[in-house]
């Protein structure tokens, strides 16, 4: 994830998901940071972490976001699903 300040953080693992104010968010553990520093991020901030999203939803298929738009997370549609959230 790249911030407007130019800083970039790497996703280590996605720990959870939720819907907050009709927005899909993920609890992200950042590489090199302790779990106490995990943050809730909107799916739109995770465009460069499709593998972490796919891995999370394969482990937890009933969590929010697992079946966005009627399409399950899979190898071929991770980017498409994220892109549909940007509209």
N, CA, C and O atoms as a Tinker XYZ file with bonds, in Angstrom:
   348  protein
     1  N      0.852000   -1.169000    0.000000    73     2
     2  CA     0.000000    0.000000    0.000000    64     1     3
     3  C      0.893000    1.226000    0.000000    63     2     4     5
     4  O      1.783000    1.355000    0.841000    81     3
     5  N      0.655000    2.127000   -0.944000    73     3     6
     6  CA     1.454000    3.342000   -1.025000    64     5     7
     7  C      0.617000    4.521000   -0.557000    63     6     8     9
     8  O     -0.518000    4.702000   -1.000000    81     7
     9  N      1.181000    5.322000    0.339000    73     7    10
    10  CA     0.503000    6.493000    0.862000    64     9    11
    11  C      0.840000    7.713000    0.025000    63    10    12    13
    12  O      1.794000    7.701000   -0.752000    81    11
    13  N      0.046000    8.770000    0.189000    73    11    14
    14  CA     0.291000   10.003000   -0.564000    64    13    15
    15  C      1.635000   10.623000   -0.202000    63    14    16    17
    16  O      2.172000   11.426000   -0.965000    81    15
    17  N      2.182000   10.259000    0.951000    73    15    18
    18  CA     3.484000   10.776000    1.366000    64    17    19
    19  C      4.634000   10.064000    0.673000    63    18    20    21
    20  O      5.796000   10.438000    0.835000    81    19
    21  N      4.302000    9.028000   -0.105000    73    19    22
    22  CA     5.329000    8.270000   -0.804000    64    21    23
    23  C      5.782000    7.038000   -0.046000    63    22    24    25
    24  O      6.503000    6.203000   -0.592000    81    23
    25  N      5.362000    6.915000    1.224000    73    23    26
    26  CA     5.713000    5.736000    2.001000    64    25    27
    27  C      4.933000    4.540000    1.467000    63    26    28    29
    28  O      3.799000    4.673000    1.009000    81    27
    29  N      5.563000    3.369000    1.535000    73    27    30
    30  CA     4.898000    2.169000    1.076000    64    29    31
    31  C      5.002000    1.101000    2.151000    63    30    32    33
    32  O      6.064000    0.893000    2.739000    81    31
    33  N      3.878000    0.422000    2.401000    73    31    34
    34  CA     3.822000   -0.638000    3.389000    64    33    35
    35  C      3.442000   -1.933000    2.692000    63    34    36    37
    36  O      2.646000   -1.938000    1.754000    81    35
    37  N      4.019000   -3.027000    3.160000    73    35    38
    38  CA     3.740000   -4.328000    2.562000    64    37    39
    39  C      2.811000   -5.126000    3.476000    63    38    40    41
    40  O      3.025000   -5.204000    4.686000    81    39
    41  N      1.785000   -5.711000    2.883000    73    39    42
    42  CA     0.850000   -6.532000    3.632000    64    41    43
    43  C      1.521000   -7.854000    3.962000    63    42    44    45
    44  O      2.035000   -8.539000    3.078000    81    43
    45  N      1.514000   -8.206000    5.244000    73    43    46
    46  CA     2.019000   -9.506000    5.667000    64    45    47
    47  C      0.890000  -10.520000    5.616000    63    46    48    49
    48  O      1.048000  -11.614000    5.075000    81    47
    49  N     -0.263000  -10.143000    6.189000    73    47    50
    50  CA    -1.390000  -11.058000    6.250000    64    49    51
    51  C     -2.661000  -10.270000    6.521000    63    50    52    53
    52  O     -2.627000   -9.237000    7.190000    81    51
    53  N     -3.772000  -10.753000    6.007000    73    51    54
    54  CA    -5.076000  -10.191000    6.338000    64    53    55
    55  C     -5.668000  -11.061000    7.429000    63    54    56    57
    56  O     -5.742000  -12.283000    7.300000    81    55
    57  N     -6.093000  -10.404000    8.521000    73    55    58
    58  CA    -6.538000  -11.122000    9.705000    64    57    59
    59  C     -8.052000  -11.250000    9.818000    63    58    60    61
    60  O     -8.550000  -12.213000   10.403000    81    59
    61  N     -8.792000  -10.282000    9.261000    73    59    62
    62  CA   -10.245000  -10.288000    9.414000    64    61    63
    63  C    -10.854000   -9.359000    8.373000    63    62    64    65
    64  O    -10.145000   -8.602000    7.710000    81    63
    65  N    -12.180000   -9.425000    8.234000    73    63    66
    66  CA   -12.893000   -8.501000    7.355000    64    65    67
    67  C    -14.199000   -8.102000    8.021000    63    66    68    69
    68  O    -14.721000   -8.816000    8.878000    81    67
    69  N    -14.721000   -6.939000    7.610000    73    67    70
    70  CA   -15.984000   -6.444000    8.149000    64    69    71
    71  C    -16.602000   -5.460000    7.168000    63    70    72    73
    72  O    -15.932000   -4.930000    6.282000    81    71
    73  N    -17.889000   -5.233000    7.349000    73    71    74
    74  CA   -18.575000   -4.163000    6.626000    64    73    75
    75  C    -18.772000   -3.033000    7.624000    63    74    76    77
    76  O    -19.333000   -3.238000    8.701000    81    75
    77  N    -18.316000   -1.854000    7.269000    73    75    78
    78  CA   -18.458000   -0.684000    8.131000    64    77    79
    79  C    -18.989000    0.450000    7.277000    63    78    80    81
    80  O    -18.336000    0.861000    6.318000    81    79
    81  N    -20.165000    0.962000    7.612000    73    79    82
    82  CA   -20.817000    2.031000    6.830000    64    81    83
    83  C    -20.893000    1.663000    5.344000    63    82    84    85
    84  O    -20.576000    2.474000    4.473000    81    83
    85  N    -21.315000    0.439000    5.077000    73    83    86
    86  CA   -21.469000   -0.099000    3.725000    64    85    87
    87  C    -20.162000   -0.143000    2.947000    63    86    88    89
    88  O    -20.164000   -0.127000    1.716000    81    87
    89  N    -19.049000   -0.199000    3.664000    73    87    90
    90  CA   -17.731000   -0.277000    3.034000    64    89    91
    91  C    -17.023000   -1.529000    3.552000    63    90    92    93
    92  O    -16.957000   -1.763000    4.759000    81    91
    93  N    -16.498000   -2.327000    2.625000    73    91    94
    94  CA   -15.743000   -3.517000    2.986000    64    93    95
    95  C    -14.363000   -3.100000    3.481000    63    94    96    97
    96  O    -13.647000   -2.355000    2.811000    81    95
    97  N    -13.998000   -3.592000    4.670000    73    95    98
    98  CA   -12.701000   -3.274000    5.257000    64    97    99
    99  C    -12.012000   -4.561000    5.694000    63    98   100   101
   100  O    -12.658000   -5.563000    6.000000    81    99
   101  N    -10.688000   -4.506000    5.713000    73    99   102
   102  CA    -9.875000   -5.647000    6.126000    64   101   103
   103  C     -8.928000   -5.227000    7.240000    63   102   104   105
   104  O     -8.383000   -4.123000    7.232000    81   103
   105  N     -8.745000   -6.129000    8.199000    73   103   106
   106  CA    -7.766000   -5.921000    9.255000    64   105   107
   107  C     -6.435000   -6.446000    8.732000    63   106   108   109
   108  O     -6.270000   -7.645000    8.506000    81   107
   109  N     -5.487000   -5.527000    8.545000    73   107   110
   110  CA    -4.221000   -5.836000    7.875000    64   109   111
   111  C     -3.070000   -5.850000    8.869000    63   110   112   113
   112  O     -2.860000   -4.903000    9.627000    81   111
   113  N     -2.332000   -6.956000    8.841000    73   111   114
   114  CA    -1.070000   -7.050000    9.575000    64   113   115
   115  C      0.024000   -6.661000    8.593000    63   114   116   117
   116  O      0.188000   -7.291000    7.548000    81   115
   117  N      0.769000   -5.623000    8.937000    73   115   118
   118  CA     1.804000   -5.106000    8.046000    64   117   119
   119  C      3.121000   -5.820000    8.297000    63   118   120   121
   120  O      3.477000   -6.103000    9.441000    81   119
   121  N      3.836000   -6.106000    7.231000    73   119   122
   122  CA     5.138000   -6.789000    7.320000    64   121   123
   123  C      6.102000   -5.937000    8.148000    63   122   124   125
   124  O      6.297000   -4.750000    7.885000    81   123
   125  N      6.696000   -6.581000    9.156000    73   123   126
   126  CA     7.680000   -5.917000   10.005000    64   125   127
   127  C      7.077000   -5.187000   11.196000    63   126   128   129
   128  O      7.802000   -4.553000   11.962000    81   127
   129  N      5.750000   -5.268000   11.363000    73   127   130
   130  CA     5.080000   -4.588000   12.468000    64   129   131
   131  C      4.389000   -5.612000   13.357000    63   130   132   133
   132  O      3.966000   -6.663000   12.876000    81   131
   133  N      4.267000   -5.313000   14.666000    73   131   134
   134  CA     3.582000   -6.245000   15.565000    64   133   135
   135  C      2.076000   -6.226000   15.314000    63   134   136   137
   136  O      1.544000   -5.292000   14.714000    81   135
   137  N      1.403000   -7.271000   15.784000    73   135   138
   138  CA    -0.033000   -7.381000   15.580000    64   137   139
   139  C     -0.787000   -6.201000   16.206000    63   138   140   141
   140  O     -1.879000   -5.857000   15.754000    81   139
   141  N     -0.221000   -5.593000   17.224000    73   139   142
   142  CA    -0.867000   -4.436000   17.865000    64   141   143
   143  C     -0.941000   -3.238000   16.918000    63   142   144   145
   144  O     -1.697000   -2.301000   17.173000    81   143
   145  N     -0.172000   -3.254000   15.837000    73   143   146
   146  CA    -0.167000   -2.175000   14.854000    64   145   147
   147  C     -1.041000   -2.485000   13.635000    63   146   148   149
   148  O     -1.050000   -1.720000   12.671000    81   147
   149  N     -1.774000   -3.604000   13.672000    73   147   150
   150  CA    -2.667000   -3.943000   12.563000    64   149   151
   151  C     -3.750000   -2.862000   12.445000    63   150   152   153
   152  O     -4.203000   -2.311000   13.448000    81   151
   153  N     -4.154000   -2.572000   11.207000    73   151   154
   154  CA    -5.132000   -1.510000   10.974000    64   153   155
   155  C     -6.256000   -1.993000   10.063000    63   154   156   157
   156  O     -6.063000   -2.888000    9.241000    81   155
   157  N     -7.432000   -1.387000   10.223000    73   155   158
   158  CA    -8.554000   -1.643000    9.326000    64   157   159
   159  C     -8.397000   -0.773000    8.097000    63   158   160   161
   160  O     -8.259000    0.445000    8.206000    81   159
   161  N     -8.416000   -1.392000    6.928000    73   159   162
   162  CA    -8.230000   -0.685000    5.666000    64   161   163
   163  C     -9.365000   -1.019000    4.704000    63   162   164   165
   164  O     -9.820000   -2.162000    4.662000    81   163
   165  N     -9.830000   -0.030000    3.925000    73   163   166
   166  CA   -10.826000   -0.340000    2.897000    64   165   167
   167  C    -10.189000   -1.187000    1.799000    63   166   168   169
   168  O     -8.985000   -1.108000    1.553000    81   167
   169  N    -11.014000   -1.994000    1.149000    73   167   170
   170  CA   -10.513000   -2.878000    0.094000    64   169   171
   171  C     -9.794000   -2.084000   -0.991000    63   170   172   173
   172  O     -8.873000   -2.605000   -1.620000    81   171
   173  N    -10.184000   -0.859000   -1.220000    73   171   174
   174  CA    -9.554000   -0.044000   -2.262000    64   173   175
   175  C     -8.092000    0.264000   -1.953000    63   174   176   177
   176  O     -7.340000    0.619000   -2.861000    81   175
   177  N     -7.669000    0.135000   -0.687000    73   175   178
   178  CA    -6.264000    0.349000   -0.334000    64   177   179
   179  C     -5.419000   -0.899000   -0.569000    63   178   180   181
   180  O     -4.199000   -0.870000   -0.404000    81   179
   181  N     -6.067000   -1.985000   -0.952000    73   179   182
   182  CA    -5.357000   -3.260000   -1.064000    64   181   183
   183  C     -5.238000   -3.748000   -2.500000    63   182   184   185
   184  O     -5.162000   -4.952000   -2.745000    81   183
   185  N     -5.223000   -2.831000   -3.434000    73   183   186
   186  CA    -5.131000   -3.188000   -4.844000    64   185   187
   187  C     -3.861000   -3.952000   -5.178000    63   186   188   189
   188  O     -3.841000   -4.748000   -6.118000    81   187
   189  N     -2.800000   -3.716000   -4.415000    73   187   190
   190  CA    -1.519000   -4.360000   -4.701000    64   189   191
   191  C     -1.282000   -5.579000   -3.826000    63   190   192   193
   192  O     -0.157000   -6.065000   -3.714000    81   191
   193  N     -2.362000   -6.077000   -3.199000    73   191   194
   194  CA    -2.238000   -7.246000   -2.331000    64   193   195
   195  C     -3.267000   -8.319000   -2.689000    63   194   196   197
   196  O     -3.923000   -8.854000   -1.796000    81   195
   197  N     -3.420000   -8.643000   -3.972000    73   195   198
   198  CA    -4.446000   -9.625000   -4.342000    64   197   199
   199  C     -4.199000  -11.010000   -3.756000    63   198   200   201
   200  O     -5.151000  -11.726000   -3.445000    81   199
   201  N     -2.936000  -11.398000   -3.602000    73   199   202
   202  CA    -2.652000  -12.726000   -3.053000    64   201   203
   203  C     -3.101000  -12.804000   -1.598000    63   202   204   205
   204  O     -3.670000  -13.813000   -1.182000    81   203
   205  N     -2.854000  -11.758000   -0.821000    73   203   206
   206  CA    -3.276000  -11.748000    0.582000    64   205   207
   207  C     -4.795000  -11.808000    0.688000    63   206   208   209
   208  O     -5.325000  -12.499000    1.558000    81   207
   209  N     -5.504000  -11.091000   -0.187000    73   207   210
   210  CA    -6.965000  -11.125000   -0.195000    64   209   211
   211  C     -7.474000  -12.518000   -0.566000    63   210   212   213
   212  O     -8.355000  -13.067000    0.094000    81   211
   213  N     -6.915000  -13.065000   -1.611000    73   211   214
   214  CA    -7.326000  -14.391000   -2.070000    64   213   215
   215  C     -7.065000  -15.436000   -0.984000    63   214   216   217
   216  O     -7.925000  -16.272000   -0.712000    81   215
   217  N     -5.881000  -15.392000   -0.361000    73   215   218
   218  CA    -5.534000  -16.351000    0.687000    64   217   219
   219  C     -6.501000  -16.239000    1.868000    63   218   220   221
   220  O     -6.953000  -17.251000    2.404000    81   219
   221  N     -6.814000  -15.009000    2.269000    73   219   222
   222  CA    -7.734000  -14.799000    3.384000    64   221   223
   223  C     -9.098000  -15.418000    3.087000    63   222   224   225
   224  O     -9.652000  -16.141000    3.915000    81   223
   225  N     -9.635000  -15.132000    1.901000    73   223   226
   226  CA   -10.978000  -15.622000    1.585000    64   225   227
   227  C    -11.013000  -17.119000    1.284000    63   226   228   229
   228  O    -12.063000  -17.750000    1.409000    81   227
   229  N     -9.907000  -17.677000    0.900000    73   227   230
   230  CA    -9.867000  -19.129000    0.754000    64   229   231
   231  C     -9.862000  -19.803000    2.126000    63   230   232   233
   232  O    -10.419000  -20.890000    2.288000    81   231
   233  N     -9.236000  -19.160000    3.112000    73   231   234
   234  CA    -9.232000  -19.689000    4.479000    64   233   235
   235  C    -10.557000  -19.445000    5.189000    63   234   236   237
   236  O    -11.005000  -20.278000    5.977000    81   235
   237  N    -11.189000  -18.293000    4.909000    73   235   238
   238  CA   -12.414000  -17.881000    5.602000    64   237   239
   239  C    -13.499000  -17.526000    4.589000    63   238   240   241
   240  O    -13.803000  -16.348000    4.403000    81   239
   241  N    -14.079000  -18.514000    3.940000    73   239   242
   242  CA   -15.030000  -18.247000    2.857000    64   241   243
   243  C    -16.343000  -17.607000    3.298000    63   242   244   245
   244  O    -17.094000  -17.129000    2.447000    81   243
   245  N    -16.646000  -17.580000    4.586000    73   243   246
   246  CA   -17.899000  -16.984000    5.050000    64   245   247
   247  C    -17.730000  -15.561000    5.574000    63   246   248   249
   248  O    -18.712000  -14.932000    5.969000    81   247
   249  N    -16.527000  -15.054000    5.583000    73   247   250
   250  CA   -16.274000  -13.690000    6.054000    64   249   251
   251  C    -16.783000  -12.665000    5.043000    63   250   252   253
   252  O    -16.875000  -12.964000    3.852000    81   251
   253  N    -17.115000  -11.452000    5.509000    73   251   254
   254  CA   -17.560000  -10.405000    4.570000    64   253   255
   255  C    -16.557000  -10.190000    3.450000    63   254   256   257
   256  O    -15.347000  -10.149000    3.672000    81   255
   257  N    -17.085000  -10.055000    2.249000    73   255   258
   258  CA   -16.254000   -9.819000    1.072000    64   257   259
   259  C    -15.900000  -11.079000    0.322000    63   258   260   261
   260  O    -15.305000  -11.012000   -0.754000    81   259
   261  N    -16.252000  -12.229000    0.867000    73   259   262
   262  CA   -15.860000  -13.493000    0.245000    64   261   263
   263  C    -16.545000  -13.725000   -1.093000    63   262   264   265
   264  O    -16.037000  -14.470000   -1.931000    81   263
   265  N    -17.679000  -13.101000   -1.295000    73   263   266
   266  CA   -18.425000  -13.355000   -2.519000    64   265   267
   267  C    -18.988000  -12.045000   -3.070000    63   266   268   269
   268  O    -20.197000  -11.912000   -3.263000    81   267
   269  N    -18.111000  -11.093000   -3.316000    73   267   270
   270  CA   -18.527000   -9.781000   -3.812000    64   269   271
   271  C    -19.150000   -9.888000   -5.190000    63   270   272   273
   272  O    -18.576000  -10.487000   -6.099000    81   271
   273  N    -20.303000   -9.315000   -5.334000    73   271   274
   274  CA   -20.945000   -9.288000   -6.641000    64   273   275
   275  C    -21.265000  -10.665000   -7.179000    63   274   276   277
   276  O    -21.354000  -10.854000   -8.392000    81   275
   277  N    -21.440000  -11.635000   -6.287000    73   275   278
   278  CA   -21.764000  -12.979000   -6.726000    64   277   279
   279  C    -20.579000  -13.752000   -7.273000    63   278   280   281
   280  O    -20.744000  -14.863000   -7.779000    81   279
   281  N    -19.383000  -13.179000   -7.179000    73   279   282
   282  CA   -18.189000  -13.842000   -7.714000    64   281   283
   283  C    -17.239000  -14.160000   -6.568000    63   282   284   285
   284  O    -16.802000  -13.250000   -5.863000    81   283
   285  N    -16.914000  -15.431000   -6.369000    73   283   286
   286  CA   -15.965000  -15.776000   -5.311000    64   285   287
   287  C    -14.555000  -15.324000   -5.675000    63   286   288   289
   288  O    -14.231000  -15.145000   -6.849000    81   287
   289  N    -13.729000  -15.145000   -4.658000    73   287   290
   290  CA   -12.330000  -14.801000   -4.896000    64   289   291
   291  C    -11.639000  -15.996000   -5.526000    63   290   292   293
   292  O    -11.789000  -17.127000   -5.064000    81   291
   293  N    -10.891000  -15.742000   -6.570000    73   291   294
   294  CA   -10.152000  -16.810000   -7.230000    64   293   295
   295  C     -8.977000  -16.238000   -7.978000    63   294   296   297
   296  O     -8.806000  -15.022000   -8.056000    81   295
   297  N     -8.181000  -17.104000   -8.517000    73   295   298
   298  CA    -6.966000  -16.704000   -9.227000    64   297   299
   299  C     -7.232000  -15.668000  -10.310000    63   298   300   301
   300  O     -6.459000  -14.725000  -10.473000    81   299
   301  N     -8.324000  -15.840000  -11.050000    73   299   302
   302  CA    -8.529000  -15.025000  -12.240000    64   301   303
   303  C     -9.347000  -13.767000  -12.023000    63   302   304   305
   304  O     -9.457000  -12.960000  -12.945000    81   303
   305  N     -9.924000  -13.561000  -10.850000    73   303   306
   306  CA   -10.799000  -12.403000  -10.722000    64   305   307
   307  C    -10.519000  -11.502000   -9.525000    63   306   308   309
   308  O    -11.340000  -10.634000   -9.229000    81   307
   309  N     -9.412000  -11.663000   -8.831000    73   307   310
   310  CA    -9.107000  -10.835000   -7.672000    64   309   311
   311  C     -9.066000   -9.359000   -8.062000    63   310   312   313
   312  O     -9.690000   -8.530000   -7.400000    81   311
   313  N     -8.355000   -9.028000   -9.105000    73   311   314
   314  CA    -8.246000   -7.631000   -9.530000    64   313   315
   315  C     -9.594000   -7.111000   -9.986000    63   314   316   317
   316  O     -9.936000   -5.965000   -9.692000    81   315
   317  N    -10.379000   -7.922000  -10.702000    73   315   318
   318  CA   -11.706000   -7.488000  -11.139000    64   317   319
   319  C    -12.607000   -7.152000   -9.971000    63   318   320   321
   320  O    -13.339000   -6.164000  -10.021000    81   319
   321  N    -12.568000   -7.951000   -8.925000    73   319   322
   322  CA   -13.409000   -7.720000   -7.756000    64   321   323
   323  C    -13.006000   -6.427000   -7.064000    63   322   324   325
   324  O    -13.863000   -5.627000   -6.690000    81   323
   325  N    -11.697000   -6.219000   -6.891000    73   323   326
   326  CA   -11.214000   -4.975000   -6.270000    64   325   327
   327  C    -11.612000   -3.785000   -7.120000    63   326   328   329
   328  O    -12.080000   -2.776000   -6.592000    81   327
   329  N    -11.434000   -3.886000   -8.423000    73   327   330
   330  CA   -11.781000   -2.789000   -9.331000    64   329   331
   331  C    -13.249000   -2.434000   -9.245000    63   330   332   333
   332  O    -13.606000   -1.260000   -9.341000    81   331
   333  N    -14.113000   -3.428000   -9.066000    73   331   334
   334  CA   -15.544000   -3.137000   -8.979000    64   333   335
   335  C    -15.870000   -2.325000   -7.739000    63   334   336   337
   336  O    -16.897000   -1.646000   -7.710000    81   335
   337  N    -15.029000   -2.371000   -6.716000    73   335   338
   338  CA   -15.239000   -1.575000   -5.496000    64   337   339
   339  C    -14.807000   -0.131000   -5.693000    63   338   340   341
   340  O    -15.168000    0.730000   -4.891000    81   339
   341  N    -14.054000    0.152000   -6.727000    73   339   342
   342  CA   -13.571000    1.511000   -6.978000    64   341   343
   343  C    -14.601000    2.371000   -7.673000    63   342   344   345
   344  O    -14.479000    3.596000   -7.685000    81   343
   345  N    -15.610000    1.753000   -8.250000    73   343   346
   346  CA   -16.625000    2.482000   -9.027000    64   345   347
   347  C    -17.578000    3.197000   -8.116000    63   346   348
   348  O    -18.500000    3.863000   -8.587000    81   347
